[in-house]
Amino acid sequence: MIIYQNTKESFINDVVSNNIENIIHDFFKLKLGQASTTGEINSWKNSMQYMNNVLVDNEIPKDAGVIIEYQIPQTSKRIDFILTGQDEKNKNYAILIELKQWSESEMTDKDAVVTTFVGKRNREVSHPSYQAWSYASLLEGFNEAVYTSNIQLKPCAYLHNYTADNKLDNKFYQEYIDLAPLFFKTDIFKLRDFIKKFVKFGDKDNIMFEIDGGRIRPSKSLADNLSSMLKGNDEFIMIDDQKVVYENALALAKKATSEKKQVLIVQGGPGTGKSVVAINLLVKLTSQKYLAQYVTKNAAPRAVYETKLKGSFKKSEITNFFTGSGSFTSVMPNIFDALIVDEAHRLNAKSGMYKNLGENQIKEIMNATKFSIFFIDENQKVAIHDIGEIDEIKKWADEFNADVTVLELNSQFRCNGSDGYLAWLDYILQIRETANTVLDTEEYDFKVLDNPAELRDLIFEKNKISNKARLVAGYCWKWNSKKDFKANDIVFPEYDFAMKWNLTEDGMKWVIQPESVNEIGCIHTCQGLEVDYIGVIIGEDLIVRDGIVIINPNKRDANDSTVRGYKKMMKSNPIYTQELMSIIVRNTYRTLMTRGMKGCYIYCVDKETNEYFKKLVVQE
C-alpha cells in the first residue's frame, strides 16, 4: 500500500507549499481509514523538508518517482521514503530511505542493536542501517515484481539531525552499514551522490506501481521452513523489535548462571513472530553449545514440527529439540542452559493427564534451567487451568532470586500485517475498548457468511491455492465421530451441512494433513499454528443481544477440557468464575480468528450475532 506518490517535481512543489504534512496525512486517512499521531505528522513536516533539500539537484530527474510511507505487504511495517528511476543502462532502481530524527544514541554490545530516546524513554532499537536493509529484504521476499521485473532495491538510512560520533557509524556495525549506507546531518551531498549513482533518468516504467500491484509471493510458514532453520539457514529475517529480543536473549544466555538465573518475558500478540524468534533462538543457542529446548504446553505445534522434521533428523534429535511443559516435574536443578517456552500463557500448575503431577510448571521450568524465556500473550489464555501470566512468572522469578527482563514484540506479520484488524477484534468481542470500531475489508480479507455451507465452500475454494485453508469452530458440538466414524458432528440440516471434527488419527497434526480441509478443527489443534485462510463457526457459547456480547459456557460440550470443572467453581466462587469464563470464551474466538495470515471468514450460529458482526464490517 502506498500512502503518497508523486514525481520529484510535484513533491518539491508540495513541500514548498508548506503543506506537505497535511497532504500526506489526508492520503493516510484515506488509505488507512484512521488519523495518524501528532508526532508522526510533525516528523513528516520536518523530514520532508530535509528530503526536499536533498532532491533539489538538477541531476536528479524531475520525473523520478517519490513514494512516502509504503506499507510492506503482509506486515505492519512502512518504508519512509522511496525514490524510483533508471540508471544509464535503463535498469530500474528503487532507493529505500529510512528517515530518523535522532540526535544522539549509544552503542550496545549486541549485534545491530543501539540505544536511543524514542517513545518517551531510552530504549534498545535496531540500528538504522539494519532496519533499512531488513525492510528491503522483506520487500524482496514478499513481492514477485521485484524478481520478475529485475527491480534493484538500494536501502540506506538518513539521520538528518545527527552528527557523526563514532557510535552509529562505529566499525562494530560496519556489516550493516555496508548493506545500507548511513548518512548524517552533514552528508546531504553524499546522499545526493548515492541517489544519482542509481537514478539518472526518471521512472518511465512506473516502478512503484509495478511493485505495489505485483503478485504477493506465498508467505513463509514456520513449519515448512523449520528443517532448513535447524540446519542453520536464515529463513526469516528478524526486524526491529524481533532483532532486539533475539540479541537480548543471546546476551542473557551468556550472563545466566546457576547462582544467578536469568528470566526473559516477551509479550506479543498474534502474528508478532514469537515462534519465529523462539525457533531462531533454539538454533543459535544450540549452535553455541548451550543445552536448550523448545517448550510448549499445547501439543499441536510440537506434533506439526516433529512431522515436518522426519527424514531430515533422527527421532532422538527431534525429541531433544522439543518437549512439553510438564516434562520438568522431576528434573534436577540447572540441568539446562536455556528453556524457550512458547505459548507461555497456556502453562498450568499441575502436569499430567489427570493434573496430579508436580506443583507449578513455571516453577519447575525455572528450576530446571539457568535461563528461561517465556513468550506470552495473556489474551490467548483459553482454558480454566491456564496460569501463564506475567505476574505469576515474576512471582516465581523472585522465589529463585532471578533477574527479570521484560520485552515486547509489536511487528505484525499475520492478518495481512493489519494491526487494525486485531484492534477491531478486541473491540467487537468486547475484550477492550479500541478506536477501531469498524473494519475495512480492504485492509484484511474478512467476510461474514449467511450460512455454514457458504463458509465451507469458500474455504474449499481458497484451499485449492496452496492447501492452506481450514475450518475451525468453538467446541460446542459433541465429538460423535470419535467412536462412530460414520457419524457427523457439526450438522445444519437446513443448509445441507454436515462435517466431522478432526480425525482421531490425525491428532495434533490435523492442520497439515492433506485432506483435513474436509474436517473441522478446534482450539486444541490450531493454537500456536497458522494457515493462509481460516473459516470460523461461532457457536452459541458467544452470542450478542442488543449490542452486548453474552457468554454462555453451558453451550460448550461437556468433554471440552478448557472449561472442565467450571460448574464446581461456580458454586464456590461464582463472580470470579463468571469473569474467568467470559475471558476464556472471548479469547478462544480471538485466537481462532487470528489463525489466518491472509483472511478470516465467519458464520455465527446465532442470527443476531451474525448481524452484529456484519454491521461492523465495511464489505468490499
N, C-alpha and C positions, 0 to 999 in steps of 0.2 A: 504494500500500500504506500502510495506517495502522498504526502501532505501538501507540499508545494512544489511546483515545477514551472520552469520558465527558461528563457535564454539568458545568457550572461548580461546582455544589454538591458533586457527588461528587469532583471534582478537589480542591477545597479540603479535603474530608474525608481524601483520600489524603495530602495534604501535611501536614495536622495530625497524622496518624498517625506522622509521621517515617519513612515507609517508601516515599515516592513514587519514589525512585530504583530501589528493588528491584522495585516494581510495574512500572515502565517496562521494566526490564531483563528481567523474566520474559516480558513480551509481545515484547520484542526477540528473545529466544532462540526463542520460539515461532514468530514470523513469519519470521525470517531464518535460523533453524537454526544460529546461532553466538552466542558471547558477545561482548559489547562490551568496550571497553578500560576500565581503571580510571579514566583521565582523563575519558572520556565519562560514566561513571556518576557521578563526582563533580560534573561540570558539570550533570547533571540535578538532583542534590540541591541545588546552590546556586541555579541559575537558576529552578527551580520554586518555591523559597521567595520569590523576588522577584516572580514572576508571581502567586503567591498574594496577596502584598501589594497588587498592582495590582488584582486582581479582587475583593478584599474591599470591595465597594461595592454597596449595595442597589439602585442604579440600573442595575447590570449584571445582567440577569436570571439567576435560578438555573438555568434550563433552557437557557441559551446552551450551545452545543456547544464542547468543548475537544478538540483533536487535538494530539498530541505526536509529532514525527518522522514526517511524511508524506512518503513517497518519491514524487517526481515521476515519472510514467510514462516509460519508455524511457530513464531516466537513472539515475545512481548518487546523485543529489542528494536531500537530505531537507530539508524545511521544518521549522524547530524547533518552532514553536508556532502554532496556528491557533484563532481564536475565531469561531464562526458564530452568526448570528442574523438578525433582521429590523429594519428601521428603522420609522419611524412610518407609512410608506406600504406596509408589508408587503413591501418589496423585500428580497431575500436578499443577505446580505453575508458574506464570509469575510475576517477580518483576519489577514494573514500576518505573523508577528513573527519576525524574525531576532534571535536572542539571542547576545550576546557577553559574555565575561568579561574583556575587555581593560581595562586601567587606564591605558595610555599608547599613543601612536602618533606617527608622524612623517609629515608631508606629503611627496609627491614632485611632480615637475613633469609627471607622466604622468596622463592623463585617467582618473579613477575608481580610481586606484591609491594605496595608502598603505603604510607600513611599520609592522609591529608584531611583538612577540615571540610567535611561535606555532610549534609543532613543534620546541621546544627551541632555537630561534635566531630572530634578527630576519630577517624576510623580507618581500618585497612581496606584498601581497594586494589583492583588490578592496575598495573602500570598502563598508562595511556597507549603506549605502543603495542602492548599485549592486547589491550582491548580492541584497538583498530584492526590488528591482524586477525584476532579471533572472530570478529564480526565479518571480515572479508571471507574467512574460511567457512563460516556458517552460510553466507550467501552462495558461495560456490557449491556447498554441499546440498543446498535445497533447490537451486534453480537450474533447470535444464538449459536455459538460453545462454547462460554463461559458458557452457561447454559447446553447444551446437553452433553458436554464432562466434565462438572464439573471442569472447569479450575479455579483455585483460583488466583485472582489478588491481589497483595500486593503493594500498592503505597508507595513511600517515596520521599523525596527531599534531594539532596546532594549539599551543597554550599561549594565547596572546597577552596574558598578564604576567607571565612567568619569566624570570631572569635565570639564565643558566647558573647552576650552583654545584655541579658535580654530585648531585643526588639523583634526580630523574635521569640525567644523562651519564650516570656512573657506568663504568665498564661492567659492573655486576648485571646490568640489564641489557648489555650490548646485543645479545642474541635476538631480542625482540625489537630493538631499535633498528637493527639491520633489516628486519622483516617489514617494519613500518616506521619510517624515519620520524624523528621528533623535531618539531620546530617551536622556538620560543619567541618572546616579545620582539627581539631584535632581528628575527630571522625572516622578515617579510620577503626580502629579495631571494633568499634561499628557497622559500616555499614557492615563490613565483617560478624559479628555475626548475624546481621539481615538477610543477604542473606543465610547464612549457616543454619539458623533455618528452612528455607523452601526448599532450594535446596541442597540436599545431594547427589543426583545422576543426571546424565546427562539427556538431553532432548531426551528420547528414542521414544517419540510419536510425534515428530515434532510439538510441541505445537503451535508455532507461525505460521507455515504453515496452521495448522488447523484453527487458528483464522483468518488469512489473507484470507483463501479460504472459510471461513464459510459463511453461508447464512446471508445476511443482514436483520435484522428484519425490518418490516414496520416502517417507520419514523413517529414519533408522529405528529399529526395535532393539532394546537392550538384550532381550532373549536371543534374537537372531545373531547378534554380534558378540555374544558372551564368550564363545570359544576363542575367537580371534583376540579379544581383550585379555583373556587369561594366558594367552601365548605372548603377551607383551606388546600387542599392536595398539596404536592410538586410534580408536574408532570414534570417540566422542571428544570434541574439543570443549574443554570447560571454559565458561565465560564468566566474567565479573565475580559475583558472589560465590559461584561454584569453585572458581580457582582459589579464592580466599579461604574457603572452608577446607579444601583439599590441602593447601600448603600449611594451614594451621594444624591440621590433623597430623601431617608428617612431622612437624616440629614438636608437637606434644608427644608423639610416639618416642622420639629421642629423649625427651625430658622425663618420661614416666619411669618410676622405679617401684620396687616392692614396698619401700618405705614411704614413698610419696606418689600415690596413684594420681592419674590424670583422668578427668571425665569431660568429654565434649558433648554438648547438647546442640543439635542442629534442627531448628524449626524450619518447616517448609510445607506449603500446601501441595495439592495435587499437581503433578507435572513440572515441579521445580527442579527435578533432577536428583532427588535424594538417592534413588537406587543407582543411578549412573555414577554419582560421586562415591557411593559406598563400594561398588564393584571396582572402580578405579583405585580406591584406597586398598582394597584387598590385594589387587595385583601388585601395586607398588610396594606395600609393606612386606608381602611375601618375597618379592624380588630382592628386598633389602635384608632378607634372612630373619625377619620377625615371624614369630608363630602367631598367625592371625586367622580368624574365622569370620564368616558372614553369618549372622544370626537373624532368624525371623520366627515370630510366633505362628504366623499364617503359613501353612504347608504349601499353598498353591505356587508361590514364586519359586520355592526350592524345587518342587516337582518339575516345573517347567524348565528351570535352569539345568537340572540334572539330566533331563531328557535331551536337551539341546547339546549337552557335552558328551553324551555317549558316542563312542567311536573316536573321539579326539583325546580323551583322558581315561585312565584306568578308574574303575569304580572306587578304589581306595583313595585315589587322588580327589575325586569328586566329593567323597564323604568328608575329606579333610577340609575342603573349601567351605561347605555349607552345613549348618546344623540348626536344630530347633531351640527355642528359648528355654525349654525345660531340660536341657542337657547338662545343666551345671549344678544339680541338687547335691551331688556327692563329690564334686571336684575339689582337689587341693588348692589352696590359695596361690594365686600368681603363676599358674601353670602357663597361661597365655601372655603374649606381649600385647596383643590388641584383639578386642572383640568388637566387631562392627555390627551394631543392632539396627536393622532396617525395620520400618513399621513399628517403632518402639511404643506407639500408642496402644498396640494390641497385647502388650505384655500382661501377664496375670500374676497373681500372688502365688497360688498353688500350681503345681505341674502335674502331668499325668492325665490319663483319660478320665479318671474319677476325681481329679483335683485333690489328691491325697498325698502328694509328694512335695517335699521342700517347704520353704517358708515364704519366700518372695523372690520372683525371678530377677528383679532389678538388683537386689542384694546379692544374689548368687552369681550374677554376671560380673558385678564389680569385684566380688571376692576372688573370682577365677582369673582375673587379668590385671595387669599393671595399667592398662589404658582401655577405657571403654568409650565407644562413640554411640550416641543414641540419636537416630534420625526420627523425628517425631512431627505429627500433625494431630493435635488434640481434637480437631474436628472430624477425624476418621476413627474415633473410638466407636465401635458398633456392637459391643457386647457388654452384658452386665458385669462380667468378670474382668474387663479391661481396666488396668490400673495405671497404664502408661501416661503419666502427667509430668510436666516439668518440675513441679513442686515435690512430687514423690521421688524423682531422680535426685534432686538436690538434697532431699532429706537423707537418703542412703549415702550419698557422697559425703555428707557431713559426718555420718557414722564412721566412715573409713578415713576421715580427715584428708579427703582428696581435694585437689584443686579443680574447680569447675570453670569451664569456658562455655559461653552461650553464643552461638552464631545463628544467622538466618539466611535461608535461600528464598529469593524472590523471583528469579528469572523464570518465565513461564514458557514451557515447551509443549504442553498438551493443550487440548481445547483450542487448537489453531493459534496458540500464543495469546489467547484472549483473557486478560485479567478481568475485563468487563463481564465475561460470562460467569466466571467464578463468583464475582461480587453479586451479580444478578441472582445466581443460585442461592446464595446466602439470604438475599432479600426475599425471594419468592418462597423459600422453605421456612422463612421467619426464624432463621438462626441468629441473624444480627441485622441491624439497620445499616443500609448502604445507600449510596446515591444512585445506584444502578437499578432503577425501578422498572425499566422496560428493556428488553433485549432486541437488538437489531441483528437479524439473522445474516446480514452481510458480513458480520464480524465472526460468526461461528455458525456452522450449519446445524440449526436446531429446528425441529418440527414437532408439533402436537398432532397426532393422528386421531381420526374419529373412531377407529375400531382396531382391534388387535390384528386382524387379517392384513390390513393396510401396513401396519408396522412390520409384521413378519415379511411381507412381500418386498418392502423397501430394504430391509436388512439383507434378504436373499439377493436382491439386485446389487447392492453395494458389495456383497461378499464375492461377487464374480470378478471384481477388480484384482484383489490380491489375497483372498481368503482371510481377511482381517476385519470381518464384521460379525457381531454376535448379539444374541438376545439374552437379557437377564431380567429378573423380576424380584420383587420383595418376597420374602419367604412366607407367603400367605396361603399356600396350597399344599396339601399332603403329597408326600412322595410315594404314590401308589405303585409306580413302575419299578421301585426298588425291589419289590417282592414279585410283582406280576409284570413281566416285560411287555405284555400286550396292552397294558393299561396306559392311559394318558393321564397327565397330572393337571395341567392347566388347560381348562376347556371352556370355550364360549360357544355353545351350540348355535346361538342366533347369528354368529358370524362365521360359522363353519371353520372354527379354530380349535385345534386340539394338538397339544405338544407335550413332550416329556421333559422332566428335569434332566440334567446332565446324567449320562450313563454311569453306573457304579464303577464299571471297569476303567473308565476314563479318569475318575477320581479328580485329583487336583491338577491334572494335565488337560482338563477339558478345553481350555481356551485355545490350545494349539493343535487339537485333534482335527484332522482334515474335514470330517463330516459333522463336527459339533455345532455347526450353524443350524442344524436340524433339531437341536436341543436348547433348553433354556438354562442358563447358569444363574448363580445367586452370589451373594456377598462372599461366601466361603471360597468360591472357585475363581473369583476375579479380583479381589482386593490385592493391591500391590502389582497388578499387571495392567496392560493397556492393549487396545485394538484401534483400528482406524475409525470405525463407526460402531456405536453402541445403541441398541434399542432397549428401552426400559419399560417394563409393565409395572405401574404403581398400583399396589393392592389397596385394600380397604383399611390397612393399618395407618394410612395417611390420607385424610380427606379434608376438604375445605368447606366451611359453612359461613356464608356472609363475609367472605374475605379472610376468615380466621382459620389457620391450619390446626386441625384437631388430630391428636394421636390416639390410636386405639390398639394397644398391644394384644388385646384379645383376638384380633383378626390374624395374628401370626399363627402359623402351625405349631401345635404343641411340641413337635420334635425339633423346633428351631433352638439350637443351643445358645444363640446370642441372647435370648430372653428367658431361658430356663431358670426358674426359681423366683421370678418376679412376683408371682402371686403370694408366695410366702413372705417376701419382703414387704408387700403392700400391707400385710396385717401388722407388722412390727413398726414400719416407718412409711406410711402412705405418701406423705408430702414429698420426701426425698425420692421415693421410688417413682412417683409420677413424673418428677422432673428428670430423673435419670432415663426413664423410658422415652420421654419426649426427645431427649438428646440423641439416644441410640437410634430411634426410627428416622429422625431427620438426617443424622449423619450417614445412615445406611443409604438413603436415596441420594444424598450429596455425593457419596463415594461411587455409587453405581453410575450416576450421571456425569461423572468426570473420568470415566474409563476411555472415552473416545477422543483420539487425537484430532480427528477432523470433523466429527459430527456426532450428535446425540439426538435420537428420536424417541418420543414417549407416547404411551397410551395410559390413561388413568381409568381404572375400572369404574370409579365413581364419576358420573357425568358432570356434576357441579365442579368437581376438582379439575376435570379436563377443560372446562370452560374457563376456569380461573387461570390456568396456565396459558391458554390461548389469548386471553385479553392482555397479558403482559408480554406478548411476543409480537414484534413487527415482522410479519411474514413477508418474504420476497414477492 
